[in-house]
Amino acid sequence: MPVNKTHDEFHTLDMDAGWEVPTGYPSGIQQKILSGVLDEDGKRGTRTRLLRFDPGTYTTKPFVHEYWEEVFLVSGDLTVGNDDKGEGGEAFAPFTYACRPPGAFHGPFLSKQGCVLLEIHYFDPV
């Protein structure tokens, strides 16, 4: 199965443009797609994105999806497992990593100071 990404050499990213709120996320969380396309309905594809949280932003329910997810905390802070008021959970600092298989429940998430995550999402090849 061919990968839906193009050859893209090193270049400077415009960190001020190209951000959008992913469907179902609060407005304080934005994504910037770097490469690829993930077709969740067709269960195929791969994408690499940056995900950023504004300071004080949190989600209220765990996430679960049918694709693999690798996450690297580039900067800021991220708390995992907070409640629906943004309290509790386990805090993580930059340079921490997670790899989640399809069907794994994870979150909710909170960032007190704001953060940037590098995420890679993909389906197993058929």
N, C-alpha and C positions, 0 to 999 in steps of 0.2 A: 504494500500500500504506500503510495507516494506521500511525502510530507508536504503540507500546504504552506510552506514557508519559502521565502525567496532568499537568495544570497544577499546579505546586507553587511557590508564592511563597517568598521568602526566609524561612528559619526557622533556629533554632539546632539544630544536630545534637547528639544525646547521644553523645559520643565514648566513653562507658563501656559502652554497651549495644548489642545488635544485631549483634555480631560473630560470625562462624562460620568454621571452617576449610573452605576449598573442597575438594571431592573431589580426592584425589590430591596434595594439598599437605602439607608437614610442619606439625606443630601450631603452630610459631612464626610462621606466616603466617595472617592472618585477613582476611576480607572483610566489608564492610558495604555492602549494596545500597542505593543512593540512589534509583534510579528504573529502571523497565522490567523486562523479562524477556527473556532470551536463550534461545531454543530451539535448542540445538546439533544435536539429532537432526533437527528439521524445517528447519534452516538458515534461521531467520527470527528477527526481533526485534532488540532493542537493549537495552543496560543500561548504567547508569553506576554505578560502585562505587568505594569506597575500598579499598585493599589495604594492609595494614600488616605489616611484618616486625618481630619482636622482635629485640633486639640479638644478633648472632652467628648468626642464622638464614640458612641457605643451601639452595638446591636443587642437585641433582646431575646433572640431565639437561636438555638444551634442550627448550623448549616449541614446539609447532607446532599451529595450529588453523585452522579453515576460515572464520573471521570476521575483519573488520578490528579492529584494536586501536590506540587512541591512549592514550598513557601520559604523565602529567606528574608528575615527582617534586616533591612538595609540601614535604617536610621530611626531614631525615636524609641518609643516604648509601646509594648503591646501586652495587654492582659487577656488571658484566655479563661473562660468559664465564669464570667461575671453573671449576676442575676439581671432581671428585667429592669432594675433601677441603676445598673452600672456599678454595682458593688460586689466585692469579693473577687475570686478568681486568682490565677497565678500570673505574676508579672514576668515579662521577658525583656531583655536588653538587645541591642543590635548584635548582629552576627550569630543569631540563632536560626534554626532550620527545622522544618517539619516536612514529612512526606506522608500523604494520606491516600489510602486506596479507595476505590469506589465504594460508596455506602457507609463511609466512616462519619459519624456525627462529630462535629467540632464547633467550638465557640460556646456561647456568644463571645464577642470581642469588644474591648475597650482600649482606647489610647488616650491617656491623660495629657500628654504633651504633643500628640500627633506623631505619625510615623509614615514611613514608606516601605512597602513590601515588594519584592520581586516574586512573581508567581508564574509557574509553568503548569498548564492544564493539558491533559491528553487522554484519549481513549486507548485501550489496548487494541493493537492491530487485529483485524479479523482474518 
